[in-house]
Amino acid sequence: MHKNRIQCPDLLGKVISAQEAANFITKGMVIGTSGFTKAADSKAVLQALADRTLNENLAITLLSGASLGHDIDGHLAENNILAKRMPFQSDPVLRKHINSGEVLFIDQHLSETAELIDNKHLPEIDIAIVEVAKINEDGSLVLTTSVGNSATFIARAKKVILEVNLSIPTSIQGIHDIYYLQEHPIRTAIPITESHTRIGTDFVPLDISKVIGVVFTDLPDSPALVALPDEKTKAIAKHLIDFLQNEVKAGRLSKNLLPLQAGIGKIANAILEGFIESDFSDLTMYSEVLQDSTFDLIDAGKVSFASASSITVSAECYERIFNNFDFYRDKILLRPQAISNAAEVIRRLGVIAINTAIDCDIYGNVNSTHLCGSKIMNGIGGSGDFARNAYLSIFVTPSISKEDRISHIVPMVAHVDHSEHDVDIIVTEHGLADLRGLAPTERAIEIIENCSHPIYKPHLKDYFQRACENGGQTPHLLKEAFDWYIQYMETGSMQALVEIEA
């Protein structure tokens, strides 16, 4: 088994336990780990580190591609191992430690991390921990279900620990497209002209002298939690698909649209599922994550090719993929996130970007990261990479939640991730606001009329009308702009303010 997975003779003698590997990590180190939205994360070494350092304050800086699975971020936070984390997370325990100030979190555009490392704008990586399916005879690596920042971590780290995952078949080789950006000022164009364009290799090169340990694991990725579409998400999907069909009728898009990108989560997943019953065909994706909906669309004959940086799916879909891998092999491609999220490529391909907002304001500014302006949820992820550069930048959100106590359309968002300049379309279950070519006051009318919930619509109109009396290109009442958030924090409901105003 070892020789099948470790074909490089010089590394056969480097096999150690996860506990032995974790012992290489010492106080204050910078660690780069594979893993992108739970896919291909460290499943042994980081857990052994969490177990080893109970009540030991290691204060490491941990970099990844995106979020990790198996609750590892939470375990590390609980055991006082993390001093700083970047560029993305989604663990509720870690989130609590970040919002309490116990762990510092750097919320980065996912396209930027590798470049910041290459340009030495971040501290040097002491150890890279990367999951692989196989080590080739020359020492090069076959990755598993994501690429993320793994190739950069391998190239730039002082030392490397490899986790060989026996649960991933070696037949996965061939779906990766590893490409490195050149250094400035001699960087050339990224030569991707279609979603299926291959520009690199299906392996990651490795200087084997840097390897300090090889650990065997046999665990699948943590499954994604996929909720069935509900009435709200179905309505959002219908509004969006109707809009895209009208774009086809107007001659601005063809029946196969342009490459699609969708953020993670139940709303984005439900919207993609909506394409199954649509008239669109021969669709392609140029995205970050391949979710259940991607493979459902492939199975339905709607999507012909999908490019991303990771495969993050439910347990059922994970099994379906690897039981029928020969069918999917020529229809998917995994790239480094510096390439999957590259502004240059997104703009060139004309990607239609569909991302989820926490809330939006009446002028089209979008918050996708913070609750009530201060408390981080997950992070900006790749939504900014796509929103700024997309052919169409679309944000979706329910109009209300928490038993109608929260409106997701507000007078002014308390935290801005995507300014009005980067947002073309906003969709809720009540309708769609097409903001293209509109001035701020025109945008406000569209958003309030089409996207807000009837409970809150009169009060948004009242705020806007009174703000307009004060004049200005983007009218606001600064003394009231955040009252809805304040009321929610004080009473647990934005409706309380609405009732007071009434």
Secondary structure as the mmCIF struct_conf table of DSSP 4:
data_model
#
loop_
_struct_conf.conf_type_id
_struct_conf.id
_struct_conf.beg_label_comp_id
_struct_conf.beg_label_asym_id
_struct_conf.beg_label_seq_id
_struct_conf.end_label_comp_id
_struct_conf.end_label_asym_id
_struct_conf.end_label_seq_id
HELX_RH_AL_P HELX_RH_AL_P1 HIS A 2 ARG A 5
STRN STRN1 ILE A 6 ILE A 6
HELX_RH_AL_P HELX_RH_AL_P2 PRO A 9 LEU A 12
TURN_TY1_P TURN_TY1_P1 GLY A 13 LYS A 14
STRN STRN2 VAL A 15 VAL A 15
HELX_RH_AL_P HELX_RH_AL_P3 ALA A 18 ALA A 22
TURN_TY1_P TURN_TY1_P2 ASN A 23 PHE A 24
TURN_TY1_P TURN_TY1_P3 LYS A 27 GLY A 28
STRN STRN3 VAL A 30 THR A 33
STRN STRN4 PHE A 36 PHE A 36
TURN_TY1_P TURN_TY1_P4 THR A 37 LYS A 38
STRN STRN5 ALA A 39 ALA A 39
TURN_TY1_P TURN_TY1_P5 ALA A 40 ALA A 40
BEND BEND1 LYS A 43 ALA A 44
HELX_RH_AL_P HELX_RH_AL_P4 VAL A 45 ARG A 52
TURN_TY1_P TURN_TY1_P6 THR A 53 ASN A 55
STRN STRN6 ILE A 60 LEU A 63
BEND BEND2 GLY A 65 ALA A 66
BEND BEND3 GLY A 69 GLY A 69
TURN_TY1_P TURN_TY1_P7 HIS A 70 ASP A 71
HELX_RH_AL_P HELX_RH_AL_P5 ILE A 72 GLU A 78
TURN_TY1_P TURN_TY1_P8 ASN A 79 ASN A 80
STRN STRN7 LEU A 82 MET A 86
BEND BEND4 PRO A 87 PRO A 87
HELX_RH_AL_P HELX_RH_AL_P6 PRO A 92 ASN A 99
TURN_TY1_P TURN_TY1_P9 SER A 100 GLY A 101
BEND BEND5 GLU A 102 VAL A 103
STRN STRN8 LEU A 104 PHE A 105
TURN_TY1_P TURN_TY1_P10 LEU A 110 GLU A 112
HELX_RH_AL_P HELX_RH_AL_P7 THR A 113 ASP A 118
TURN_TY1_P TURN_TY1_P11 ASN A 119 LYS A 120
BEND BEND6 LEU A 122 LEU A 122
HELX_LH_PP_P HELX_LH_PP_P1 PRO A 123 ILE A 125
BEND BEND7 ASP A 126 ASP A 126
STRN STRN9 ILE A 127 VAL A 132
BEND BEND8 ALA A 133 ALA A 133
STRN STRN10 LYS A 134 ILE A 135
TURN_TY1_P TURN_TY1_P12 GLU A 137 ASP A 138
BEND BEND9 GLY A 139 GLY A 139
STRN STRN11 LEU A 141 VAL A 142
BEND BEND10 THR A 145 THR A 145
STRN STRN12 SER A 146 SER A 146
STRN STRN13 GLY A 148 GLY A 148
TURN_TY1_P TURN_TY1_P13 ASN A 149 ASN A 149
HELX_RH_AL_P HELX_RH_AL_P8 SER A 150 ARG A 156
BEND BEND11 LYS A 158 LYS A 158
STRN STRN14 LYS A 159 ASN A 165
TURN_TY1_P TURN_TY1_P14 LEU A 166 SER A 167
BEND BEND12 ILE A 168 ILE A 168
HELX_RH_3T_P HELX_RH_3T_P1 THR A 170 ILE A 172
TURN_TY1_P TURN_TY1_P15 GLN A 173 GLY A 174
BEND BEND13 ILE A 175 ILE A 175
STRN STRN15 HIS A 176 HIS A 176
STRN STRN16 ILE A 178 ILE A 178
HELX_LH_PP_P HELX_LH_PP_P2 LEU A 181 GLU A 183
TURN_TY1_P TURN_TY1_P16 HIS A 184 PRO A 185
BEND BEND14 ILE A 186 ILE A 186
HELX_LH_PP_P HELX_LH_PP_P3 ARG A 187 ALA A 189
BEND BEND15 GLU A 194 GLU A 194
TURN_TY1_P TURN_TY1_P17 SER A 195 HIS A 196
BEND BEND16 GLY A 200 GLY A 200
STRN STRN17 THR A 201 THR A 201
BEND BEND17 ASP A 202 PHE A 203
STRN STRN18 VAL A 204 VAL A 204
HELX_RH_3T_P HELX_RH_3T_P2 ILE A 208 LYS A 210
STRN STRN19 VAL A 211 THR A 217
HELX_LH_PP_P HELX_LH_PP_P4 PRO A 220 ALA A 224
HELX_LH_PP_P HELX_LH_PP_P5 ALA A 227 PRO A 229
HELX_RH_AL_P HELX_RH_AL_P9 GLU A 231 LYS A 249
TURN_TY1_P TURN_TY1_P18 ALA A 250 GLY A 251
BEND BEND18 ARG A 252 LEU A 253
TURN_TY1_P TURN_TY1_P19 LYS A 255 ASN A 256
BEND BEND19 LEU A 258 LEU A 258
STRN STRN20 LEU A 260 ALA A 262
BEND BEND20 ILE A 264 GLY A 265
HELX_RH_AL_P HELX_RH_AL_P10 LYS A 266 GLY A 274
HELX_RH_3T_P HELX_RH_3T_P3 PHE A 275 GLU A 277
BEND BEND21 SER A 278 ASP A 279
BEND BEND22 ASP A 282 ASP A 282
STRN STRN21 LEU A 283 TYR A 286
BEND BEND23 GLU A 288 GLU A 288
STRN STRN22 VAL A 289 LEU A 290
HELX_RH_AL_P HELX_RH_AL_P11 ASP A 292 ASP A 299
TURN_TY1_P TURN_TY1_P20 ALA A 300 GLY A 301
STRN STRN23 VAL A 303 ALA A 308
BEND BEND24 SER A 309 SER A 309
STRN STRN24 SER A 310 ILE A 311
HELX_RH_AL_P HELX_RH_AL_P12 ALA A 315 ASN A 323
BEND BEND25 ASN A 324 ASN A 324
HELX_RH_AL_P HELX_RH_AL_P13 PHE A 325 TYR A 328
HELX_RH_3T_P HELX_RH_3T_P4 ARG A 329 LYS A 331
STRN STRN25 ILE A 332 LEU A 334
STRN STRN26 PRO A 336 PRO A 336
HELX_RH_AL_P HELX_RH_AL_P14 GLN A 337 SER A 340
TURN_TY1_P TURN_TY1_P21 ASN A 341 ASN A 341
HELX_RH_AL_P HELX_RH_AL_P15 ALA A 343 LEU A 349
TURN_TY1_P TURN_TY1_P22 GLY A 350 GLY A 350
STRN STRN27 ILE A 352 THR A 356
BEND BEND26 ILE A 358 ILE A 358
STRN STRN28 ASP A 359 ASP A 361
TURN_TY1_P TURN_TY1_P23 ILE A 362 TYR A 363
BEND BEND27 GLY A 364 GLY A 364
STRN STRN29 VAL A 366 ASN A 367
BEND BEND28 THR A 369 THR A 369
STRN STRN30 HIS A 370 LEU A 371
TURN_TY1_P TURN_TY1_P24 CYS A 372 SER A 374
STRN STRN31 LYS A 375 ILE A 376
BEND BEND29 ASN A 378 ASN A 378
TURN_TY1_P TURN_TY1_P25 GLY A 381 GLY A 382
HELX_RH_AL_P HELX_RH_AL_P16 SER A 383 ASN A 389
BEND BEND30 TYR A 391 TYR A 391
STRN STRN32 LEU A 392 VAL A 396
BEND BEND31 SER A 399 SER A 399
STRN STRN33 ILE A 400 SER A 401
TURN_TY1_P TURN_TY1_P26 LYS A 402 ARG A 405
STRN STRN34 ILE A 406 SER A 407
BEND BEND32 HIS A 408 HIS A 408
STRN STRN35 ILE A 409 VAL A 410
BEND BEND33 PRO A 411 MET A 412
BEND BEND34 ALA A 414 HIS A 415
BEND BEND35 ASP A 417 ASP A 417
STRN STRN36 HIS A 418 HIS A 418
HELX_RH_3T_P HELX_RH_3T_P5 GLU A 420 ASP A 422
STRN STRN37 ILE A 425 THR A 428
TURN_TY1_P TURN_TY1_P27 GLU A 429 HIS A 430
STRN STRN38 GLY A 431 ASP A 434
TURN_TY1_P TURN_TY1_P28 ARG A 436 GLY A 437
HELX_RH_AL_P HELX_RH_AL_P17 PRO A 440 CYS A 451
BEND BEND36 SER A 452 SER A 452
TURN_TY1_P TURN_TY1_P29 PRO A 454 TYR A 456
HELX_RH_AL_P HELX_RH_AL_P18 LYS A 457 GLU A 469
TURN_TY1_P TURN_TY1_P30 ASN A 470 ASN A 470
BEND BEND37 GLN A 473 THR A 474
TURN_TY1_P TURN_TY1_P31 LEU A 478 PHE A 482
HELX_RH_AL_P HELX_RH_AL_P19 ASP A 483 THR A 491
BEND BEND38 GLY A 492 GLY A 492
BEND BEND39 MET A 494 MET A 494
HELX_RH_AL_P HELX_RH_AL_P20 GLN A 495 GLU A 501
#
